[in-house]
Amino acid sequence: MVPCINWLQPLLALISSPLLTRGHVCPSSCSCPDHHTVDCGGRGLSRVPDSIPLNVRRLLLSNNWIPWIPSDFLVLYSDLVYLDLRNNSLSLLEEGTLSSSSRLVFLDLGSNNLTGIPSGTFLESRSLIKLRLGDNPHLRALGGGALTGLTSLRELELHGAGLTGLDVSVLEALPALRTLRLEGNPWLCSCRFAQLFVWLTENLQKLPQGKTGAGEPITEQAGAPDARTLSA
């Protein structure tokens, strides 16, 4: 698959270049305020529109009803650096969806229905600086390799999700991390949470609201609010 992608991208760019210079490159349901931006936000879309210019760098698809992204989607848009998919109906990312996203700098997947992030999803996203995964209430866990490959990531948002715990190895795989949001998750008091608490204590400068901003854990046995807070 990878060798195929390597020769397919320049071929598609060569074939489509006359079309790009003739105009009529903006999808009918979107607006294109400049040559490298396609704004399809809030258009009631149930799928990613066709005929997006191959030279797009900033693609706005927020506030629609898009349930999935084709696994080969980014193969066609190798110049894309900014992708906003906030507030859609995404429940999962197919394997390989971000396998050709090496130039992507900003990715917003917040306010969706994501249930998980497969291990290895971001292996090729080495340029990503900001990742928004907040307000995904069905996102209850992140596997150990879920964020592996994000060596340049500086800002990570995981607030308002359904996380009951978070493996510290997920955070330790982010050497450039500067800002982390974790508030609004239903944490459970457990050994895993204790390890997370230690990590948070050692990395307070990365939390905009300090340790208390991560929220209060609940007891694992009864599920009732625990009187102890993170700062206790």
Contacts in CASP RR format, 6 or more apart in sequence:
PFRMAT RR
TARGET T0000
AUTHOR 0000-0000-0000
METHOD contacts of the structure
MODEL  1
MVPCINWLQPLLALISSPLLTRGHVCPSSCSCPDHHTVDCGGRGLSRVPD
SIPLNVRRLLLSNNWIPWIPSDFLVLYSDLVYLDLRNNSLSLLEEGTLSS
SSRLVFLDLGSNNLTGIPSGTFLESRSLIKLRLGDNPHLRALGGGALTGL
TSLRELELHGAGLTGLDVSVLEALPALRTLRLEGNPWLCSCRFAQLFVWL
TENLQKLPQGKTGAGEPITEQAGAPDARTLSA
2 99 0 8 1.000
5 75 0 8 1.000
5 99 0 8 1.000
5 100 0 8 1.000
8 75 0 8 1.000
9 75 0 8 1.000
9 76 0 8 1.000
9 78 0 8 1.000
9 100 0 8 1.000
12 54 0 8 1.000
12 76 0 8 1.000
13 54 0 8 1.000
16 54 0 8 1.000
19 25 0 8 1.000
20 53 0 8 1.000
20 54 0 8 1.000
20 55 0 8 1.000
25 32 0 8 1.000
25 51 0 8 1.000
25 53 0 8 1.000
26 32 0 8 1.000
26 38 0 8 1.000
26 53 0 8 1.000
27 38 0 8 1.000
27 40 0 8 1.000
27 49 0 8 1.000
27 50 0 8 1.000
27 51 0 8 1.000
27 52 0 8 1.000
29 40 0 8 1.000
29 43 0 8 1.000
29 45 0 8 1.000
29 49 0 8 1.000
30 38 0 8 1.000
30 39 0 8 1.000
30 40 0 8 1.000
30 41 0 8 1.000
30 43 0 8 1.000
30 49 0 8 1.000
31 38 0 8 1.000
31 39 0 8 1.000
32 38 0 8 1.000
32 39 0 8 1.000
32 53 0 8 1.000
33 39 0 8 1.000
35 55 0 8 1.000
36 55 0 8 1.000
36 56 0 8 1.000
36 57 0 8 1.000
36 58 0 8 1.000
36 79 0 8 1.000
37 56 0 8 1.000
37 57 0 8 1.000
37 58 0 8 1.000
37 59 0 8 1.000
37 60 0 8 1.000
38 52 0 8 1.000
38 53 0 8 1.000
38 56 0 8 1.000
38 58 0 8 1.000
38 59 0 8 1.000
38 60 0 8 1.000
39 60 0 8 1.000
40 49 0 8 1.000
40 59 0 8 1.000
40 60 0 8 1.000
40 61 0 8 1.000
40 64 0 8 1.000
41 60 0 8 1.000
41 61 0 8 1.000
41 62 0 8 1.000
41 63 0 8 1.000
41 64 0 8 1.000
41 84 0 8 1.000
42 62 0 8 1.000
42 63 0 8 1.000
42 64 0 8 1.000
43 64 0 8 1.000
44 63 0 8 1.000
44 64 0 8 1.000
44 65 0 8 1.000
45 61 0 8 1.000
45 64 0 8 1.000
45 65 0 8 1.000
45 66 0 8 1.000
46 64 0 8 1.000
46 65 0 8 1.000
46 66 0 8 1.000
46 67 0 8 1.000
47 66 0 8 1.000
48 61 0 8 1.000
48 66 0 8 1.000
48 69 0 8 1.000
48 70 0 8 1.000
48 73 0 8 1.000
52 59 0 8 1.000
52 76 0 8 1.000
52 77 0 8 1.000
54 76 0 8 1.000
54 77 0 8 1.000
54 79 0 8 1.000
55 79 0 8 1.000
56 77 0 8 1.000
56 79 0 8 1.000
56 80 0 8 1.000
57 79 0 8 1.000
57 80 0 8 1.000
57 81 0 8 1.000
57 82 0 8 1.000
58 80 0 8 1.000
58 81 0 8 1.000
58 82 0 8 1.000
59 77 0 8 1.000
59 80 0 8 1.000
59 82 0 8 1.000
59 83 0 8 1.000
59 84 0 8 1.000
60 84 0 8 1.000
61 83 0 8 1.000
61 84 0 8 1.000
61 85 0 8 1.000
61 88 0 8 1.000
62 84 0 8 1.000
62 85 0 8 1.000
62 86 0 8 1.000
62 87 0 8 1.000
62 88 0 8 1.000
62 108 0 8 1.000
63 86 0 8 1.000
63 87 0 8 1.000
63 88 0 8 1.000
64 87 0 8 1.000
64 88 0 8 1.000
65 88 0 8 1.000
65 89 0 8 1.000
66 85 0 8 1.000
66 88 0 8 1.000
66 89 0 8 1.000
66 90 0 8 1.000
67 88 0 8 1.000
67 89 0 8 1.000
67 90 0 8 1.000
67 91 0 8 1.000
68 90 0 8 1.000
68 91 0 8 1.000
68 92 0 8 1.000
68 94 0 8 1.000
69 85 0 8 1.000
69 90 0 8 1.000
69 93 0 8 1.000
69 94 0 8 1.000
69 97 0 8 1.000
70 94 0 8 1.000
70 97 0 8 1.000
71 94 0 8 1.000
71 95 0 8 1.000
71 96 0 8 1.000
71 97 0 8 1.000
73 97 0 8 1.000
74 80 0 8 1.000
74 97 0 8 1.000
74 98 0 8 1.000
74 99 0 8 1.000
74 100 0 8 1.000
74 101 0 8 1.000
74 104 0 8 1.000
75 100 0 8 1.000
78 100 0 8 1.000
78 103 0 8 1.000
79 103 0 8 1.000
80 101 0 8 1.000
80 103 0 8 1.000
80 104 0 8 1.000
81 103 0 8 1.000
81 104 0 8 1.000
81 105 0 8 1.000
81 106 0 8 1.000
81 127 0 8 1.000
82 104 0 8 1.000
82 105 0 8 1.000
82 106 0 8 1.000
83 104 0 8 1.000
83 106 0 8 1.000
83 107 0 8 1.000
83 108 0 8 1.000
84 106 0 8 1.000
84 108 0 8 1.000
85 107 0 8 1.000
85 108 0 8 1.000
85 109 0 8 1.000
85 110 0 8 1.000
85 112 0 8 1.000
86 108 0 8 1.000
86 109 0 8 1.000
86 110 0 8 1.000
86 111 0 8 1.000
86 112 0 8 1.000
86 132 0 8 1.000
87 110 0 8 1.000
87 111 0 8 1.000
87 112 0 8 1.000
88 111 0 8 1.000
88 112 0 8 1.000
89 112 0 8 1.000
89 113 0 8 1.000
90 109 0 8 1.000
90 112 0 8 1.000
90 113 0 8 1.000
90 114 0 8 1.000
91 112 0 8 1.000
91 113 0 8 1.000
91 114 0 8 1.000
91 115 0 8 1.000
91 138 0 8 1.000
92 114 0 8 1.000
92 115 0 8 1.000
92 116 0 8 1.000
92 118 0 8 1.000
93 109 0 8 1.000
93 114 0 8 1.000
93 117 0 8 1.000
93 118 0 8 1.000
93 121 0 8 1.000
95 118 0 8 1.000
95 121 0 8 1.000
96 121 0 8 1.000
97 121 0 8 1.000
98 104 0 8 1.000
98 121 0 8 1.000
98 122 0 8 1.000
98 124 0 8 1.000
98 125 0 8 1.000
99 123 0 8 1.000
99 124 0 8 1.000
100 124 0 8 1.000
101 107 0 8 1.000
101 124 0 8 1.000
101 125 0 8 1.000
101 128 0 8 1.000
102 124 0 8 1.000
102 125 0 8 1.000
102 126 0 8 1.000
102 127 0 8 1.000
103 127 0 8 1.000
104 125 0 8 1.000
104 127 0 8 1.000
104 128 0 8 1.000
105 127 0 8 1.000
105 128 0 8 1.000
105 129 0 8 1.000
105 130 0 8 1.000
106 128 0 8 1.000
106 129 0 8 1.000
106 130 0 8 1.000
107 125 0 8 1.000
107 128 0 8 1.000
107 130 0 8 1.000
107 131 0 8 1.000
107 132 0 8 1.000
108 132 0 8 1.000
109 131 0 8 1.000
109 132 0 8 1.000
109 133 0 8 1.000
109 136 0 8 1.000
110 132 0 8 1.000
110 133 0 8 1.000
110 134 0 8 1.000
110 135 0 8 1.000
110 136 0 8 1.000
110 157 0 8 1.000
111 134 0 8 1.000
111 135 0 8 1.000
111 136 0 8 1.000
112 135 0 8 1.000
112 136 0 8 1.000
113 136 0 8 1.000
113 137 0 8 1.000
113 138 0 8 1.000
114 133 0 8 1.000
114 136 0 8 1.000
114 138 0 8 1.000
114 139 0 8 1.000
115 138 0 8 1.000
115 139 0 8 1.000
115 140 0 8 1.000
116 139 0 8 1.000
116 140 0 8 1.000
116 141 0 8 1.000
116 142 0 8 1.000
116 146 0 8 1.000
117 133 0 8 1.000
117 139 0 8 1.000
117 142 0 8 1.000
117 143 0 8 1.000
117 146 0 8 1.000
117 147 0 8 1.000
118 146 0 8 1.000
119 143 0 8 1.000
119 144 0 8 1.000
119 145 0 8 1.000
119 146 0 8 1.000
119 148 0 8 1.000
120 145 0 8 1.000
120 146 0 8 1.000
120 148 0 8 1.000
120 149 0 8 1.000
121 146 0 8 1.000
122 128 0 8 1.000
122 131 0 8 1.000
122 146 0 8 1.000
122 147 0 8 1.000
122 148 0 8 1.000
122 149 0 8 1.000
122 150 0 8 1.000
123 148 0 8 1.000
123 149 0 8 1.000
124 149 0 8 1.000
125 149 0 8 1.000
125 150 0 8 1.000
126 149 0 8 1.000
126 150 0 8 1.000
126 151 0 8 1.000
126 152 0 8 1.000
127 152 0 8 1.000
128 150 0 8 1.000
128 152 0 8 1.000
128 153 0 8 1.000
129 152 0 8 1.000
129 153 0 8 1.000
129 154 0 8 1.000
129 155 0 8 1.000
130 153 0 8 1.000
130 154 0 8 1.000
130 155 0 8 1.000
131 147 0 8 1.000
131 150 0 8 1.000
131 153 0 8 1.000
131 155 0 8 1.000
131 156 0 8 1.000
131 157 0 8 1.000
132 157 0 8 1.000
133 139 0 8 1.000
133 156 0 8 1.000
133 157 0 8 1.000
133 158 0 8 1.000
133 161 0 8 1.000
134 157 0 8 1.000
134 158 0 8 1.000
134 159 0 8 1.000
134 160 0 8 1.000
134 161 0 8 1.000
134 181 0 8 1.000
135 159 0 8 1.000
135 160 0 8 1.000
135 161 0 8 1.000
136 160 0 8 1.000
136 161 0 8 1.000
136 162 0 8 1.000
137 160 0 8 1.000
137 161 0 8 1.000
137 162 0 8 1.000
138 162 0 8 1.000
139 158 0 8 1.000
139 161 0 8 1.000
139 162 0 8 1.000
139 163 0 8 1.000
140 161 0 8 1.000
140 162 0 8 1.000
140 163 0 8 1.000
140 164 0 8 1.000
141 163 0 8 1.000
141 164 0 8 1.000
141 165 0 8 1.000
142 158 0 8 1.000
142 163 0 8 1.000
142 166 0 8 1.000
142 167 0 8 1.000
142 170 0 8 1.000
143 167 0 8 1.000
143 170 0 8 1.000
144 167 0 8 1.000
144 169 0 8 1.000
144 170 0 8 1.000
144 173 0 8 1.000
145 169 0 8 1.000
145 170 0 8 1.000
145 173 0 8 1.000
146 170 0 8 1.000
147 153 0 8 1.000
147 156 0 8 1.000
147 170 0 8 1.000
147 173 0 8 1.000
147 174 0 8 1.000
148 173 0 8 1.000
149 173 0 8 1.000
150 173 0 8 1.000
150 174 0 8 1.000
151 174 0 8 1.000
151 175 0 8 1.000
151 176 0 8 1.000
152 176 0 8 1.000
153 174 0 8 1.000
153 176 0 8 1.000
153 177 0 8 1.000
154 176 0 8 1.000
154 177 0 8 1.000
154 178 0 8 1.000
154 179 0 8 1.000
155 177 0 8 1.000
155 178 0 8 1.000
155 179 0 8 1.000
155 180 0 8 1.000
156 174 0 8 1.000
156 177 0 8 1.000
156 179 0 8 1.000
156 180 0 8 1.000
156 181 0 8 1.000
157 181 0 8 1.000
158 166 0 8 1.000
158 180 0 8 1.000
158 181 0 8 1.000
158 182 0 8 1.000
158 185 0 8 1.000
159 181 0 8 1.000
159 182 0 8 1.000
159 183 0 8 1.000
159 184 0 8 1.000
159 185 0 8 1.000
160 183 0 8 1.000
160 184 0 8 1.000
160 185 0 8 1.000
161 184 0 8 1.000
161 185 0 8 1.000
162 185 0 8 1.000
162 186 0 8 1.000
163 182 0 8 1.000
163 185 0 8 1.000
163 186 0 8 1.000
163 187 0 8 1.000
164 185 0 8 1.000
164 186 0 8 1.000
164 187 0 8 1.000
164 188 0 8 1.000
165 185 0 8 1.000
165 187 0 8 1.000
165 188 0 8 1.000
165 190 0 8 1.000
165 192 0 8 1.000
165 193 0 8 1.000
165 196 0 8 1.000
166 182 0 8 1.000
166 192 0 8 1.000
166 196 0 8 1.000
167 192 0 8 1.000
168 195 0 8 1.000
168 196 0 8 1.000
168 198 0 8 1.000
168 199 0 8 1.000
171 177 0 8 1.000
171 180 0 8 1.000
171 199 0 8 1.000
171 203 0 8 1.000
172 199 0 8 1.000
177 206 0 8 1.000
178 206 0 8 1.000
179 206 0 8 1.000
179 208 0 8 1.000
180 203 0 8 1.000
180 206 0 8 1.000
180 207 0 8 1.000
181 207 0 8 1.000
181 208 0 8 1.000
182 200 0 8 1.000
182 207 0 8 1.000
182 213 0 8 1.000
182 214 0 8 1.000
182 215 0 8 1.000
183 209 0 8 1.000
183 213 0 8 1.000
183 214 0 8 1.000
183 215 0 8 1.000
184 215 0 8 1.000
185 214 0 8 1.000
185 215 0 8 1.000
186 218 0 8 1.000
187 193 0 8 1.000
187 214 0 8 1.000
187 215 0 8 1.000
187 216 0 8 1.000
187 217 0 8 1.000
187 218 0 8 1.000
188 217 0 8 1.000
188 218 0 8 1.000
188 219 0 8 1.000
188 220 0 8 1.000
188 223 0 8 1.000
189 217 0 8 1.000
189 218 0 8 1.000
189 219 0 8 1.000
189 220 0 8 1.000
189 226 0 8 1.000
189 228 0 8 1.000
190 220 0 8 1.000
193 217 0 8 1.000
197 211 0 8 1.000
197 230 0 8 1.000
200 207 0 8 1.000
200 210 0 8 1.000
200 211 0 8 1.000
200 214 0 8 1.000
200 230 0 8 1.000
201 211 0 8 1.000
204 210 0 8 1.000
204 211 0 8 1.000
207 213 0 8 1.000
207 214 0 8 1.000
211 230 0 8 1.000
211 231 0 8 1.000
212 229 0 8 1.000
212 230 0 8 1.000
212 231 0 8 1.000
213 230 0 8 1.000
214 230 0 8 1.000
215 229 0 8 1.000
215 230 0 8 1.000
216 225 0 8 1.000
216 226 0 8 1.000
216 228 0 8 1.000
216 229 0 8 1.000
216 230 0 8 1.000
217 226 0 8 1.000
217 228 0 8 1.000
217 230 0 8 1.000
218 224 0 8 1.000
218 225 0 8 1.000
218 226 0 8 1.000
219 226 0 8 1.000
END
